[in-house]
Amino acid sequence: MSLQHTEIQKLTETFNEYITEKTSQALSTLLGEPIDHKLTILCDGEGNSCDLSIPTDEIKMCAVRLNGKGDIHIELLYTTKINHAVKIASKLLGSEVKEIDEMGSSALQEVANIMTGSFFNALSENTGFKVDLSTPIFGEGELKDLVIAPAMDVVSPTSHAIITDSLLWGKETGTEIHMFIIQHPEHARKLISQTGENFKKSSYDDSANTNLIGGENSEIDFLLNDLTSTGELSEIDALLKGTIGNSD
């Protein structure tokens, strides 16, 4: 069931490409600063215990969980330290946030929503897979507790899951977000066997294409297509205010 060394390398290269191509750019636009990332395979599906140890100052985390299901199943979990979550919420809401309340958690969910949309758009463009995006779910707690739920949804025992951690951080502020990508080994194998084969990106520029994520959310689609613009946050502000204002 577990992936071979060459498959792990291919999976790492594939995720790095998607995150560099789309997700880092989306987060850069949201936070208004350059974004870098580092990707690490934490669990390789061989049944060994995962190394999810974290520094003591990161024990309690804010988290947002989403998934993509369809031609392939991928669970995504975004976690960030409380002080970083406060920075992100303040940036997006345009006012100082001292704690993560309902508006703050809504802002974090939209960040995760947009990052996930960008990631699955890259995946769809490169593989042709159709994936339906779930709604975001906010939570708080210790990392191991946060990871276990999505891992259980992909494989049992959870020690056989493929868990990848992509740490994204702002080069100017140092704000960090962990993007955990959790898969069943066979779905990871399916992804890397399909990447770059038999699909041409140009065929997905047609308006009739239904494989791109976010097709029913024109605001997110507009944002993702506008990442090379001035970098101003007016579109994002409008998106967040509209979403939060309708949360009741």
Secondary structure as UniProt FT lines:
FT   HELIX           5..18
FT   HELIX           19..23
FT   HELIX           24..31
FT   STRAND          35..44
FT   HELIX           56..58
FT   STRAND          60..70
FT   STRAND          74..81
FT   HELIX           82..93
FT   HELIX           102..127
FT   STRAND          131..133
FT   STRAND          137..142
FT   HELIX           143..152
FT   TURN            153..154
FT   HELIX           158..160
FT   STRAND          162..170
FT   TURN            171..173
FT   STRAND          176..183
FT   HELIX           185..194
FT   TURN            195..196
FT   HELIX           201..204
FT   TURN            207..208
FT   TURN            213..216
FT   HELIX           218..224
FT   TURN            225..228
FT   HELIX           234..245
//
